Each structure stands twice: as C-alpha cells, then as structure tokens.
Amino acid sequence: MYNYEHMAIIIKDYLKQFEGQTEKVHLTALEARKLPGMDNYAKNTSYDNVARAMDRVGEIYYRGIECSEGKRASSTFAYDYDVSTHK
C-alpha cells in the first residue's frame, strides 16, 4: 500500500465522525496533514501527496468536490466532502 493510500484511510476515519450530517465538510491539505497518524506517512512528503490522498477519499469513500482551483502542492488545497452518505 502506498503512503497516500494510508493517508486516505486516516482522512476517511476522520470524516466518519461527520457521517450523516447534511452539510459538506470542508477540509484543507493543511488540516488533513495535522490529523493524528499522518506523520507516519506524510512526514517527508509534499502537500501534493496529501492532495492525492484527499482525491482518493473523494473517489472511494465520500463524494468530494475539489475547491482549490488546482493548487495541489499547497497547504490551501481543499475538498468539500459530502458525508451524508458513505460510498
């Protein structure tokens, strides 16, 4: 399993606490990077890998919309996740 796949699981587990709420959950790469356990996989990595993990969450676990206009390698890269239903 690649590091971004491990990070995606950490992000998914974080989002699970909001599951069922109707409002979207806004998450930036900086916020995702600070989640417990991310240091194990993101310690020496760029925000681009965190963005890749966020993409994976949007593809597999929760519907997500990228809302940062292509700033992938930035701490401001962001997604709005629809946590009202789990994929």
N, C-alpha and C positions, 0 to 999 in steps of 0.2 A: 504494500500500500504506500502511495506517495504521501509526502508531508501535507500537501494541500488537501488530500482526502481525509487525513486525520483531523486537520483544522476544520473541515466541513462538518465532521461529526460533532466537534466541540460547539460550533456555531448552531447546529441543529438542536443540540441538547439545551443550549441557552434559549433558543426560540420556543422550545417546547413549553416553557412556563407561561407563555402568552397564548398558547393554543386555545382556540375557541373565541378569542376576542375579535370583534368585527373591525376594529381599526388596524391598519397596517403598522408593522413595526419597522421603524427606520433604524438602520444600522450602518455606521461608517466603518471603514477599514481600521481606523484608529481604535474605535470601541471594540471591534472584533479582536484586534491584536492584544487588547488588555484582558480578554476573558481568561479565567483560570484554566491552566493547562496549555495555553497557546505557546508559552515559552518553550515547551518541549519540542515544538515543530516549527516555530516561526522565529526563533532566537536570532539566527544569522540569515534571515531572508528579507526580501524586499516586500513592499506592500502589494506588488504585483501578484505574488503567491497567495497573499491573503485575499486579494480580489478574485483569484481563481477559485479559492475555497468558497467564497461567497457566491460565485457563479454556480458552483456545483450544488450548493444548498438550494438555490433557485431552480435548478434543473431537476433535482431528485426529491427533495424533502418538502419544501414550501414554495408556492409560486412566488416569484420575485421579479421586481422591475428595477433595473439599474437606473439610477437617477443622478449620475455624476458626470454625464457628458464626456465619457472616455478618459477620465483622469485615473487610469488604472493603477499606476505606480505611485499613487498619492494617498496620504492618510485621510483625505476627504472623499475618496471613492466610497459610494454608498449604494445601498439597496433598500427598497421598501418591500418587506415580505408580507404576504397575505397569510396570516396564521389562523384564519377562521376554519380552514380545513387542512388536514395533513395529506400530502400526496400518497 
